[in-house]
Amino acid sequence: MKTKIKLLLFILFLTGCGNYEEFKEDIQGEFSAVIPEERLSFNMVKVQVLQPRCTSCHANYGVYEDVKANINAIVGMVRANVMPKDGPLTNAQKTLLFSWVNAGMP
């Protein structure tokens, strides 16, 4: 009986190990040249992504310095579809955000 319980616990342990997805923090190239760099700006990202989807919970994301300081966390959460809480960004919003990051966050 103890062997069956151990086997069951081992199987449950193994099945629980695969429920993650690894994301590389470097998104260089993933969205490069999607939106011309000369058109990208923080204001564009703020108006199209941050204000409608983020600032209701993260009021400081309306400020460039705060977004820049937290960009790794923001990108990681957006890529993992953990944020925003009300559902993932649209593909267009992700493209804009990641293109802006790849462009050096102008």
Gaussian input, Z-matrix of N, CA and C with variables (Angstrom, degrees):
# hf/3-21g

backbone

0 1
 N
 C     1     B1
 C     2     B2     1     A1
 N     3     B3     2     A2     1     D1
 C     4     B4     3     A3     2     D2
 C     5     B5     4     A4     3     D3
 N     6     B6     5     A5     4     D4
 C     7     B7     6     A6     5     D5
 C     8     B8     7     A7     6     D6
 N     9     B9     8     A8     7     D7
 C    10    B10     9     A9     8     D8
 C    11    B11    10    A10     9     D9
 N    12    B12    11    A11    10    D10
 C    13    B13    12    A12    11    D11
 C    14    B14    13    A13    12    D12
 N    15    B15    14    A14    13    D13
 C    16    B16    15    A15    14    D14
 C    17    B17    16    A16    15    D15
 N    18    B18    17    A17    16    D16
 C    19    B19    18    A18    17    D17
 C    20    B20    19    A19    18    D18
 N    21    B21    20    A20    19    D19
 C    22    B22    21    A21    20    D20
 C    23    B23    22    A22    21    D21
 N    24    B24    23    A23    22    D22
 C    25    B25    24    A24    23    D23
 C    26    B26    25    A25    24    D24
 N    27    B27    26    A26    25    D25
 C    28    B28    27    A27    26    D26
 C    29    B29    28    A28    27    D27
 N    30    B30    29    A29    28    D28
 C    31    B31    30    A30    29    D29
 C    32    B32    31    A31    30    D30
 N    33    B33    32    A32    31    D31
 C    34    B34    33    A33    32    D32
 C    35    B35    34    A34    33    D33
 N    36    B36    35    A35    34    D34
 C    37    B37    36    A36    35    D35
 C    38    B38    37    A37    36    D36
 N    39    B39    38    A38    37    D37
 C    40    B40    39    A39    38    D38
 C    41    B41    40    A40    39    D39
 N    42    B42    41    A41    40    D40
 C    43    B43    42    A42    41    D41
 C    44    B44    43    A43    42    D42
 N    45    B45    44    A44    43    D43
 C    46    B46    45    A45    44    D44
 C    47    B47    46    A46    45    D45
 N    48    B48    47    A47    46    D46
 C    49    B49    48    A48    47    D47
 C    50    B50    49    A49    48    D48
 N    51    B51    50    A50    49    D49
 C    52    B52    51    A51    50    D50
 C    53    B53    52    A52    51    D51
 N    54    B54    53    A53    52    D52
 C    55    B55    54    A54    53    D53
 C    56    B56    55    A55    54    D54
 N    57    B57    56    A56    55    D55
 C    58    B58    57    A57    56    D56
 C    59    B59    58    A58    57    D57
 N    60    B60    59    A59    58    D58
 C    61    B61    60    A60    59    D59
 C    62    B62    61    A61    60    D60
 N    63    B63    62    A62    61    D61
 C    64    B64    63    A63    62    D62
 C    65    B65    64    A64    63    D63
 N    66    B66    65    A65    64    D64
 C    67    B67    66    A66    65    D65
 C    68    B68    67    A67    66    D66
 N    69    B69    68    A68    67    D67
 C    70    B70    69    A69    68    D68
 C    71    B71    70    A70    69    D69
 N    72    B72    71    A71    70    D70
 C    73    B73    72    A72    71    D71
 C    74    B74    73    A73    72    D72
 N    75    B75    74    A74    73    D73
 C    76    B76    75    A75    74    D74
 C    77    B77    76    A76    75    D75
 N    78    B78    77    A77    76    D76
 C    79    B79    78    A78    77    D77
 C    80    B80    79    A79    78    D78
 N    81    B81    80    A80    79    D79
 C    82    B82    81    A81    80    D80
 C    83    B83    82    A82    81    D81
 N    84    B84    83    A83    82    D82
 C    85    B85    84    A84    83    D83
 C    86    B86    85    A85    84    D84
 N    87    B87    86    A86    85    D85
 C    88    B88    87    A87    86    D86
 C    89    B89    88    A88    87    D87
 N    90    B90    89    A89    88    D88
 C    91    B91    90    A90    89    D89
 C    92    B92    91    A91    90    D90
 N    93    B93    92    A92    91    D91
 C    94    B94    93    A93    92    D92
 C    95    B95    94    A94    93    D93
 N    96    B96    95    A95    94    D94
 C    97    B97    96    A96    95    D95
 C    98    B98    97    A97    96    D96
 N    99    B99    98    A98    97    D97
 C   100   B100    99    A99    98    D98
 C   101   B101   100   A100    99    D99
 N   102   B102   101   A101   100   D100
 C   103   B103   102   A102   101   D101
 C   104   B104   103   A103   102   D102
 N   105   B105   104   A104   103   D103
 C   106   B106   105   A105   104   D104
 C   107   B107   106   A106   105   D105
 N   108   B108   107   A107   106   D106
 C   109   B109   108   A108   107   D107
 C   110   B110   109   A109   108   D108
 N   111   B111   110   A110   109   D109
 C   112   B112   111   A111   110   D110
 C   113   B113   112   A112   111   D111
 N   114   B114   113   A113   112   D112
 C   115   B115   114   A114   113   D113
 C   116   B116   115   A115   114   D114
 N   117   B117   116   A116   115   D115
 C   118   B118   117   A117   116   D116
 C   119   B119   118   A118   117   D117
 N   120   B120   119   A119   118   D118
 C   121   B121   120   A120   119   D119
 C   122   B122   121   A121   120   D120
 N   123   B123   122   A122   121   D121
 C   124   B124   123   A123   122   D122
 C   125   B125   124   A124   123   D123
 N   126   B126   125   A125   124   D124
 C   127   B127   126   A126   125   D125
 C   128   B128   127   A127   126   D126
 N   129   B129   128   A128   127   D127
 C   130   B130   129   A129   128   D128
 C   131   B131   130   A130   129   D129
 N   132   B132   131   A131   130   D130
 C   133   B133   132   A132   131   D131
 C   134   B134   133   A133   132   D132
 N   135   B135   134   A134   133   D133
 C   136   B136   135   A135   134   D134
 C   137   B137   136   A136   135   D135
 N   138   B138   137   A137   136   D136
 C   139   B139   138   A138   137   D137
 C   140   B140   139   A139   138   D138
 N   141   B141   140   A140   139   D139
 C   142   B142   141   A141   140   D140
 C   143   B143   142   A142   141   D141
 N   144   B144   143   A143   142   D142
 C   145   B145   144   A144   143   D143
 C   146   B146   145   A145   144   D144
 N   147   B147   146   A146   145   D145
 C   148   B148   147   A147   146   D146
 C   149   B149   148   A148   147   D147
 N   150   B150   149   A149   148   D148
 C   151   B151   150   A150   149   D149
 C   152   B152   151   A151   150   D150
 N   153   B153   152   A152   151   D151
 C   154   B154   153   A153   152   D152
 C   155   B155   154   A154   153   D153
 N   156   B156   155   A155   154   D154
 C   157   B157   156   A156   155   D155
 C   158   B158   157   A157   156   D156
 N   159   B159   158   A158   157   D157
 C   160   B160   159   A159   158   D158
 C   161   B161   160   A160   159   D159
 N   162   B162   161   A161   160   D160
 C   163   B163   162   A162   161   D161
 C   164   B164   163   A163   162   D162
 N   165   B165   164   A164   163   D163
 C   166   B166   165   A165   164   D164
 C   167   B167   166   A166   165   D165
 N   168   B168   167   A167   166   D166
 C   169   B169   168   A168   167   D167
 C   170   B170   169   A169   168   D168
 N   171   B171   170   A170   169   D169
 C   172   B172   171   A171   170   D170
 C   173   B173   172   A172   171   D171
 N   174   B174   173   A173   172   D172
 C   175   B175   174   A174   173   D173
 C   176   B176   175   A175   174   D174
 N   177   B177   176   A176   175   D175
 C   178   B178   177   A177   176   D176
 C   179   B179   178   A178   177   D177
 N   180   B180   179   A179   178   D178
 C   181   B181   180   A180   179   D179
 C   182   B182   181   A181   180   D180
 N   183   B183   182   A182   181   D181
 C   184   B184   183   A183   182   D182
 C   185   B185   184   A184   183   D183
 N   186   B186   185   A185   184   D184
 C   187   B187   186   A186   185   D185
 C   188   B188   187   A187   186   D186
 N   189   B189   188   A188   187   D187
 C   190   B190   189   A189   188   D188
 C   191   B191   190   A190   189   D189
 N   192   B192   191   A191   190   D190
 C   193   B193   192   A192   191   D191
 C   194   B194   193   A193   192   D192
 N   195   B195   194   A194   193   D193
 C   196   B196   195   A195   194   D194
 C   197   B197   196   A196   195   D195
 N   198   B198   197   A197   196   D196
 C   199   B199   198   A198   197   D197
 C   200   B200   199   A199   198   D198
 N   201   B201   200   A200   199   D199
 C   202   B202   201   A201   200   D200
 C   203   B203   202   A202   201   D201
 N   204   B204   203   A203   202   D202
 C   205   B205   204   A204   203   D203
 C   206   B206   205   A205   204   D204
 N   207   B207   206   A206   205   D205
 C   208   B208   207   A207   206   D206
 C   209   B209   208   A208   207   D207
 N   210   B210   209   A209   208   D208
 C   211   B211   210   A210   209   D209
 C   212   B212   211   A211   210   D210
 N   213   B213   212   A212   211   D211
 C   214   B214   213   A213   212   D212
 C   215   B215   214   A214   213   D213
 N   216   B216   215   A215   214   D214
 C   217   B217   216   A216   215   D215
 C   218   B218   217   A217   216   D216
 N   219   B219   218   A218   217   D217
 C   220   B220   219   A219   218   D218
 C   221   B221   220   A220   219   D219
 N   222   B222   221   A221   220   D220
 C   223   B223   222   A222   221   D221
 C   224   B224   223   A223   222   D222
 N   225   B225   224   A224   223   D223
 C   226   B226   225   A225   224   D224
 C   227   B227   226   A226   225   D225
 N   228   B228   227   A227   226   D226
 C   229   B229   228   A228   227   D227
 C   230   B230   229   A229   228   D228
 N   231   B231   230   A230   229   D229
 C   232   B232   231   A231   230   D230
 C   233   B233   232   A232   231   D231
 N   234   B234   233   A233   232   D232
 C   235   B235   234   A234   233   D233
 C   236   B236   235   A235   234   D234
 N   237   B237   236   A236   235   D235
 C   238   B238   237   A237   236   D236
 C   239   B239   238   A238   237   D237
 N   240   B240   239   A239   238   D238
 C   241   B241   240   A240   239   D239
 C   242   B242   241   A241   240   D240
 N   243   B243   242   A242   241   D241
 C   244   B244   243   A243   242   D242
 C   245   B245   244   A244   243   D243
 N   246   B246   245   A245   244   D244
 C   247   B247   246   A246   245   D245
 C   248   B248   247   A247   246   D246
 N   249   B249   248   A248   247   D247
 C   250   B250   249   A249   248   D248
 C   251   B251   250   A250   249   D249
 N   252   B252   251   A251   250   D250
 C   253   B253   252   A252   251   D251
 C   254   B254   253   A253   252   D252
 N   255   B255   254   A254   253   D253
 C   256   B256   255   A255   254   D254
 C   257   B257   256   A256   255   D255
 N   258   B258   257   A257   256   D256
 C   259   B259   258   A258   257   D257
 C   260   B260   259   A259   258   D258
 N   261   B261   260   A260   259   D259
 C   262   B262   261   A261   260   D260
 C   263   B263   262   A262   261   D261
 N   264   B264   263   A263   262   D262
 C   265   B265   264   A264   263   D263
 C   266   B266   265   A265   264   D264
 N   267   B267   266   A266   265   D265
 C   268   B268   267   A267   266   D266
 C   269   B269   268   A268   267   D267
 N   270   B270   269   A269   268   D268
 C   271   B271   270   A270   269   D269
 C   272   B272   271   A271   270   D270
 N   273   B273   272   A272   271   D271
 C   274   B274   273   A273   272   D272
 C   275   B275   274   A274   273   D273
 N   276   B276   275   A275   274   D274
 C   277   B277   276   A276   275   D275
 C   278   B278   277   A277   276   D276
 N   279   B279   278   A278   277   D277
 C   280   B280   279   A279   278   D278
 C   281   B281   280   A280   279   D279
 N   282   B282   281   A281   280   D280
 C   283   B283   282   A282   281   D281
 C   284   B284   283   A283   282   D282
 N   285   B285   284   A284   283   D283
 C   286   B286   285   A285   284   D284
 C   287   B287   286   A286   285   D285
 N   288   B288   287   A287   286   D286
 C   289   B289   288   A288   287   D287
 C   290   B290   289   A289   288   D288
 N   291   B291   290   A290   289   D289
 C   292   B292   291   A291   290   D290
 C   293   B293   292   A292   291   D291
 N   294   B294   293   A293   292   D292
 C   295   B295   294   A294   293   D293
 C   296   B296   295   A295   294   D294
 N   297   B297   296   A296   295   D295
 C   298   B298   297   A297   296   D296
 C   299   B299   298   A298   297   D297
 N   300   B300   299   A299   298   D298
 C   301   B301   300   A300   299   D299
 C   302   B302   301   A301   300   D300
 N   303   B303   302   A302   301   D301
 C   304   B304   303   A303   302   D302
 C   305   B305   304   A304   303   D303
 N   306   B306   305   A305   304   D304
 C   307   B307   306   A306   305   D305
 C   308   B308   307   A307   306   D306
 N   309   B309   308   A308   307   D307
 C   310   B310   309   A309   308   D308
 C   311   B311   310   A310   309   D309
 N   312   B312   311   A311   310   D310
 C   313   B313   312   A312   311   D311
 C   314   B314   313   A313   312   D312
 N   315   B315   314   A314   313   D313
 C   316   B316   315   A315   314   D314
 C   317   B317   316   A316   315   D315

   B1=1.4537
   B2=1.5252
   B3=1.3239
   B4=1.4536
   B5=1.5176
   B6=1.3245
   B7=1.4595
   B8=1.5157
   B9=1.3266
   B10=1.4657
   B11=1.5325
   B12=1.3162
   B13=1.4658
   B14=1.5220
   B15=1.3268
   B16=1.4606
   B17=1.5224
   B18=1.3267
   B19=1.4594
   B20=1.5277
   B21=1.3186
   B22=1.4651
   B23=1.5281
   B24=1.3224
   B25=1.4599
   B26=1.5250
   B27=1.3150
   B28=1.4592
   B29=1.5286
   B30=1.3165
   B31=1.4761
   B32=1.5248
   B33=1.3214
   B34=1.4715
   B35=1.5173
   B36=1.3288
   B37=1.4587
   B38=1.5201
   B39=1.3247
   B40=1.4653
   B41=1.5257
   B42=1.3188
   B43=1.4648
   B44=1.5176
   B45=1.3217
   B46=1.4658
   B47=1.5115
   B48=1.3165
   B49=1.4622
   B50=1.5186
   B51=1.2994
   B52=1.4576
   B53=1.5066
   B54=1.3104
   B55=1.4551
   B56=1.5204
   B57=1.3001
   B58=1.4503
   B59=1.5161
   B60=1.3053
   B61=1.4511
   B62=1.5123
   B63=1.3070
   B64=1.4551
   B65=1.5161
   B66=1.3214
   B67=1.4505
   B68=1.5086
   B69=1.3082
   B70=1.4513
   B71=1.5224
   B72=1.2981
   B73=1.4552
   B74=1.5243
   B75=1.3174
   B76=1.4505
   B77=1.5239
   B78=1.3100
   B79=1.4509
   B80=1.5217
   B81=1.3299
   B82=1.4622
   B83=1.5252
   B84=1.2934
   B85=1.4469
   B86=1.5184
   B87=1.3123
   B88=1.4566
   B89=1.5236
   B90=1.3186
   B91=1.4605
   B92=1.5201
   B93=1.3180
   B94=1.4526
   B95=1.5197
   B96=1.2914
   B97=1.4641
   B98=1.5253
   B99=1.3313
   B100=1.4609
   B101=1.5205
   B102=1.3091
   B103=1.4588
   B104=1.5203
   B105=1.3074
   B106=1.4666
   B107=1.5266
   B108=1.3329
   B109=1.4663
   B110=1.5194
   B111=1.3085
   B112=1.4702
   B113=1.5295
   B114=1.3204
   B115=1.4610
   B116=1.5238
   B117=1.3178
   B118=1.4559
   B119=1.5202
   B120=1.3399
   B121=1.4641
   B122=1.5241
   B123=1.3208
   B124=1.4581
   B125=1.5177
   B126=1.3104
   B127=1.4659
   B128=1.5266
   B129=1.3248
   B130=1.4613
   B131=1.5306
   B132=1.3199
   B133=1.4664
   B134=1.5267
   B135=1.3115
   B136=1.4638
   B137=1.5300
   B138=1.3205
   B139=1.4634
   B140=1.5264
   B141=1.3360
   B142=1.4636
   B143=1.5330
   B144=1.3224
   B145=1.4701
   B146=1.5245
   B147=1.3206
   B148=1.4600
   B149=1.5230
   B150=1.3235
   B151=1.4650
   B152=1.5287
   B153=1.3108
   B154=1.4619
   B155=1.5277
   B156=1.3283
   B157=1.4594
   B158=1.5207
   B159=1.3257
   B160=1.4696
   B161=1.5255
   B162=1.3170
   B163=1.4677
   B164=1.5229
   B165=1.3191
   B166=1.4672
   B167=1.5286
   B168=1.3300
   B169=1.4761
   B170=1.5233
   B171=1.3293
   B172=1.4696
   B173=1.5306
   B174=1.3200
   B175=1.4653
   B176=1.5253
   B177=1.3229
   B178=1.4661
   B179=1.5265
   B180=1.3335
   B181=1.4655
   B182=1.5209
   B183=1.3025
   B184=1.4520
   B185=1.5211
   B186=1.3292
   B187=1.4637
   B188=1.5229
   B189=1.3336
   B190=1.4652
   B191=1.5215
   B192=1.3221
   B193=1.4649
   B194=1.5242
   B195=1.3277
   B196=1.4614
   B197=1.5248
   B198=1.3079
   B199=1.4665
   B200=1.5222
   B201=1.3192
   B202=1.4649
   B203=1.5322
   B204=1.3138
   B205=1.4622
   B206=1.5318
   B207=1.3170
   B208=1.4624
   B209=1.5243
   B210=1.3249
   B211=1.4636
   B212=1.5283
   B213=1.3218
   B214=1.4669
   B215=1.5177
   B216=1.3111
   B217=1.4644
   B218=1.5229
   B219=1.3239
   B220=1.4628
   B221=1.5216
   B222=1.3290
   B223=1.4687
   B224=1.5255
   B225=1.3255
   B226=1.4629
   B227=1.5141
   B228=1.3191
   B229=1.4677
   B230=1.5272
   B231=1.3191
   B232=1.4658
   B233=1.5275
   B234=1.3331
   B235=1.4693
   B236=1.5198
   B237=1.3215
   B238=1.4636
   B239=1.5326
   B240=1.3269
   B241=1.4677
   B242=1.5290
   B243=1.3325
   B244=1.4592
   B245=1.5280
   B246=1.3114
   B247=1.4608
   B248=1.5148
   B249=1.2753
   B250=1.4536
   B251=1.5341
   B252=1.3300
   B253=1.4604
   B254=1.5288
   B255=1.3235
   B256=1.4650
   B257=1.5269
   B258=1.3194
   B259=1.4639
   B260=1.5084
   B261=1.3368
   B262=1.4671
   B263=1.5230
   B264=1.3213
   B265=1.4662
   B266=1.5184
   B267=1.3075
   B268=1.4600
   B269=1.5300
   B270=1.3176
   B271=1.4686
   B272=1.5231
   B273=1.3262
   B274=1.4702
   B275=1.5306
   B276=1.3337
   B277=1.4622
   B278=1.5256
   B279=1.3335
   B280=1.4659
   B281=1.5188
   B282=1.3025
   B283=1.4600
   B284=1.5120
   B285=1.3207
   B286=1.4606
   B287=1.5300
   B288=1.3208
   B289=1.4559
   B290=1.5306
   B291=1.3182
   B292=1.4612
   B293=1.5268
   B294=1.3050
   B295=1.4639
   B296=1.5157
   B297=1.3348
   B298=1.4687
   B299=1.5282
   B300=1.3339
   B301=1.4641
   B302=1.5207
   B303=1.3430
   B304=1.4711
   B305=1.5099
   B306=1.3173
   B307=1.4671
   B308=1.5221
   B309=1.3365
   B310=1.4604
   B311=1.5147
   B312=1.3141
   B313=1.4658
   B314=1.5251
   B315=1.3476
   B316=1.4754
   B317=1.5290
   A1=111.21
   A2=117.51
   A3=120.86
   A4=110.66
   A5=117.98
   A6=121.74
   A7=110.33
   A8=117.49
   A9=121.46
   A10=110.87
   A11=116.12
   A12=120.09
   A13=110.10
   A14=116.53
   A15=119.88
   A16=111.39
   A17=115.88
   A18=120.18
   A19=110.54
   A20=116.97
   A21=121.29
   A22=110.97
   A23=116.99
   A24=120.33
   A25=111.32
   A26=116.89
   A27=121.02
   A28=110.90
   A29=117.03
   A30=121.11
   A31=110.15
   A32=117.09
   A33=119.79
   A34=111.22
   A35=116.95
   A36=121.01
   A37=110.62
   A38=117.12
   A39=120.70
   A40=112.51
   A41=117.19
   A42=118.93
   A43=111.83
   A44=117.67
   A45=120.69
   A46=113.79
   A47=117.96
   A48=121.29
   A49=113.94
   A50=119.15
   A51=120.48
   A52=114.91
   A53=117.95
   A54=120.40
   A55=112.58
   A56=116.41
   A57=119.84
   A58=108.18
   A59=114.65
   A60=120.36
   A61=107.23
   A62=116.12
   A63=120.72
   A64=109.11
   A65=115.84
   A66=121.45
   A67=108.55
   A68=115.35
   A69=117.70
   A70=107.68
   A71=116.11
   A72=120.49
   A73=111.81
   A74=116.63
   A75=120.87
   A76=109.77
   A77=117.26
   A78=120.28
   A79=111.15
   A80=115.86
   A81=121.17
   A82=109.70
   A83=117.32
   A84=121.34
   A85=113.13
   A86=117.11
   A87=119.84
   A88=111.60
   A89=116.08
   A90=120.22
   A91=111.63
   A92=117.38
   A93=119.04
   A94=110.77
   A95=115.68
   A96=124.20
   A97=113.66
   A98=118.27
   A99=120.34
   A100=109.54
   A101=115.39
   A102=122.13
   A103=106.07
   A104=118.10
   A105=119.60
   A106=111.24
   A107=115.52
   A108=121.06
   A109=113.13
   A110=117.61
   A111=119.35
   A112=112.20
   A113=117.81
   A114=121.09
   A115=112.65
   A116=117.64
   A117=121.22
   A118=111.92
   A119=115.42
   A120=120.50
   A121=108.56
   A122=115.29
   A123=119.26
   A124=110.22
   A125=117.46
   A126=120.22
   A127=111.00
   A128=117.85
   A129=121.52
   A130=110.19
   A131=116.88
   A132=121.57
   A133=110.31
   A134=115.75
   A135=120.79
   A136=111.39
   A137=116.38
   A138=120.89
   A139=112.19
   A140=117.19
   A141=120.01
   A142=114.30
   A143=117.44
   A144=119.76
   A145=111.74
   A146=116.86
   A147=120.74
   A148=113.61
   A149=118.24
   A150=119.75
   A151=112.37
   A152=119.38
   A153=117.08
   A154=114.52
   A155=118.57
   A156=119.04
   A157=115.70
   A158=119.08
   A159=120.37
   A160=114.75
   A161=117.20
   A162=119.90
   A163=114.14
   A164=119.12
   A165=118.45
   A166=110.93
   A167=117.04
   A168=121.60
   A169=112.31
   A170=116.53
   A171=122.11
   A172=108.17
   A173=116.19
   A174=120.92
   A175=112.00
   A176=117.04
   A177=120.40
   A178=112.59
   A179=118.41
   A180=120.60
   A181=112.56
   A182=117.24
   A183=121.35
   A184=111.27
   A185=116.91
   A186=123.29
   A187=108.71
   A188=116.02
   A189=122.05
   A190=112.70
   A191=118.42
   A192=121.93
   A193=111.71
   A194=117.48
   A195=121.17
   A196=111.48
   A197=116.54
   A198=120.17
   A199=109.53
   A200=116.37
   A201=120.44
   A202=110.89
   A203=117.74
   A204=121.74
   A205=111.88
   A206=117.48
   A207=121.93
   A208=113.13
   A209=117.88
   A210=120.41
   A211=113.15
   A212=118.79
   A213=119.52
   A214=111.57
   A215=117.18
   A216=121.15
   A217=110.90
   A218=116.62
   A219=120.80
   A220=109.91
   A221=116.83
   A222=121.13
   A223=110.63
   A224=116.71
   A225=119.74
   A226=112.74
   A227=116.85
   A228=120.98
   A229=111.92
   A230=116.73
   A231=120.00
   A232=110.39
   A233=116.65
   A234=120.11
   A235=111.74
   A236=117.46
   A237=121.60
   A238=111.84
   A239=117.11
   A240=123.48
   A241=112.06
   A242=116.54
   A243=122.07
   A244=109.73
   A245=115.72
   A246=121.85
   A247=108.46
   A248=116.83
   A249=130.80
   A250=111.24
   A251=114.81
   A252=120.95
   A253=112.49
   A254=116.85
   A255=119.54
   A256=112.72
   A257=117.48
   A258=121.50
   A259=110.81
   A260=115.30
   A261=119.09
   A262=112.86
   A263=114.21
   A264=119.75
   A265=108.91
   A266=116.23
   A267=119.95
   A268=108.69
   A269=116.82
   A270=119.78
   A271=111.11
   A272=117.20
   A273=120.61
   A274=110.43
   A275=117.53
   A276=120.62
   A277=111.09
   A278=117.04
   A279=120.50
   A280=110.24
   A281=117.06
   A282=121.20
   A283=110.74
   A284=116.91
   A285=120.73
   A286=110.73
   A287=117.60
   A288=121.30
   A289=111.30
   A290=117.54
   A291=120.96
   A292=111.86
   A293=117.93
   A294=120.39
   A295=110.45
   A296=115.94
   A297=120.76
   A298=110.91
   A299=116.60
   A300=120.60
   A301=110.10
   A302=117.23
   A303=121.11
   A304=112.30
   A305=116.85
   A306=120.76
   A307=111.95
   A308=117.21
   A309=120.12
   A310=113.94
   A311=117.52
   A312=124.32
   A313=113.38
   A314=116.67
   A315=118.83
   A316=112.65
   D1=-43.03
   D2=-179.98
   D3=-63.15
   D4=-34.71
   D5=179.33
   D6=-64.97
   D7=-39.89
   D8=179.67
   D9=-65.72
   D10=-39.82
   D11=179.01
   D12=-66.90
   D13=-43.40
   D14=177.90
   D15=-61.71
   D16=-42.35
   D17=178.76
   D18=-62.88
   D19=-44.34
   D20=178.86
   D21=-61.61
   D22=-44.45
   D23=178.64
   D24=-63.97
   D25=-39.69
   D26=178.06
   D27=-62.78
   D28=-43.41
   D29=178.57
   D30=-63.99
   D31=-43.50
   D32=178.07
   D33=-62.31
   D34=-39.44
   D35=177.59
   D36=-61.09
   D37=-46.71
   D38=-178.41
   D39=-65.04
   D40=-38.68
   D41=-178.90
   D42=-70.72
   D43=-25.07
   D44=178.79
   D45=-81.19
   D46=-11.43
   D47=-175.12
   D48=-79.57
   D49=-16.69
   D50=-173.37
   D51=-99.69
   D52=13.08
   D53=-175.36
   D54=-95.71
   D55=49.95
   D56=176.09
   D57=-143.39
   D58=161.07
   D59=176.82
   D60=-132.10
   D61=129.13
   D62=-177.91
   D63=-89.39
   D64=134.30
   D65=178.52
   D66=-119.81
   D67=132.69
   D68=173.83
   D69=-80.34
   D70=138.72
   D71=-178.19
   D72=-71.83
   D73=-25.89
   D74=-178.18
   D75=-82.70
   D76=111.10
   D77=179.91
   D78=-101.75
   D79=13.15
   D80=-179.92
   D81=-55.54
   D82=129.73
   D83=177.42
   D84=89.05
   D85=-25.76
   D86=-177.18
   D87=-64.63
   D88=-38.23
   D89=-179.41
   D90=-127.65
   D91=16.87
   D92=-178.09
   D93=-66.98
   D94=144.73
   D95=177.14
   D96=64.95
   D97=13.16
   D98=176.45
   D99=-75.20
   D100=-44.13
   D101=175.94
   D102=-120.18
   D103=128.51
   D104=-179.08
   D105=-55.55
   D106=131.15
   D107=-175.87
   D108=-57.34
   D109=-33.44
   D110=-177.90
   D111=-67.17
   D112=-16.80
   D113=178.87
   D114=-92.66
   D115=-16.80
   D116=-175.43
   D117=-76.79
   D118=140.20
   D119=176.36
   D120=-155.14
   D121=159.27
   D122=176.14
   D123=-61.70
   D124=-39.85
   D125=-179.55
   D126=-59.34
   D127=-39.91
   D128=178.52
   D129=-62.73
   D130=-45.26
   D131=179.11
   D132=-66.01
   D133=-41.19
   D134=179.83
   D135=-61.15
   D136=-47.27
   D137=-176.38
   D138=-71.84
   D139=-40.50
   D140=-173.57
   D141=-91.01
   D142=-22.21
   D143=-175.94
   D144=-122.03
   D145=-58.84
   D146=-169.76
   D147=-68.32
   D148=-48.91
   D149=-178.37
   D150=-64.67
   D151=-46.38
   D152=-178.50
   D153=-74.51
   D154=-21.98
   D155=-171.54
   D156=-122.48
   D157=-17.03
   D158=-170.64
   D159=-122.28
   D160=-40.30
   D161=-168.49
   D162=-71.29
   D163=-12.54
   D164=176.02
   D165=-66.35
   D166=-29.69
   D167=176.07
   D168=-105.06
   D169=-32.66
   D170=-177.48
   D171=-117.33
   D172=76.42
   D173=-175.41
   D174=-57.36
   D175=-29.49
   D176=-178.54
   D177=-71.68
   D178=-10.20
   D179=179.30
   D180=-77.51
   D181=6.89
   D182=169.58
   D183=-90.01
   D184=-2.20
   D185=-177.49
   D186=-112.23
   D187=124.11
   D188=-175.95
   D189=-51.76
   D190=-49.07
   D191=-175.85
   D192=-60.56
   D193=-36.75
   D194=179.78
   D195=-71.14
   D196=-39.13
   D197=177.31
   D198=-65.63
   D199=-45.72
   D200=-179.86
   D201=-60.86
   D202=-40.61
   D203=-179.07
   D204=-67.62
   D205=-25.41
   D206=-176.35
   D207=-111.43
   D208=13.72
   D209=-170.28
   D210=-61.72
   D211=-36.20
   D212=179.12
   D213=-63.37
   D214=-42.82
   D215=177.52
   D216=-66.43
   D217=-42.20
   D218=179.94
   D219=-60.69
   D220=-50.95
   D221=-179.02
   D222=-60.63
   D223=-44.48
   D224=-179.94
   D225=-61.08
   D226=-44.39
   D227=-179.42
   D228=-69.00
   D229=-38.68
   D230=178.65
   D231=-67.46
   D232=-43.54
   D233=179.66
   D234=-63.95
   D235=-35.08
   D236=179.97
   D237=-82.70
   D238=-1.15
   D239=-177.37
   D240=58.54
   D241=31.30
   D242=176.73
   D243=-87.28
   D244=-33.02
   D245=178.42
   D246=-125.35
   D247=148.90
   D248=-1.92
   D249=-69.98
   D250=160.65
   D251=-177.70
   D252=-62.67
   D253=-29.45
   D254=-177.03
   D255=-85.16
   D256=10.87
   D257=177.04
   D258=125.07
   D259=161.02
   D260=-175.57
   D261=-64.55
   D262=156.86
   D263=173.31
   D264=-63.99
   D265=155.96
   D266=173.58
   D267=-69.19
   D268=163.34
   D269=176.94
   D270=-59.79
   D271=-37.64
   D272=179.22
   D273=-64.82
   D274=-40.90
   D275=178.91
   D276=-67.02
   D277=-41.73
   D278=177.39
   D279=-63.06
   D280=-43.85
   D281=-179.96
   D282=-59.82
   D283=-44.57
   D284=179.15
   D285=-63.75
   D286=-48.79
   D287=-179.04
   D288=-60.47
   D289=-49.83
   D290=-176.52
   D291=-70.36
   D292=-33.19
   D293=175.67
   D294=-65.34
   D295=-41.34
   D296=177.95
   D297=-62.34
   D298=-42.11
   D299=178.02
   D300=-63.27
   D301=-46.52
   D302=179.48
   D303=-61.68
   D304=-28.63
   D305=-179.45
   D306=-80.92
   D307=0.94
   D308=179.39
   D309=93.92
   D310=13.29
   D311=178.26
   D312=59.15
   D313=55.28
   D314=-179.69
   D315=-67.23

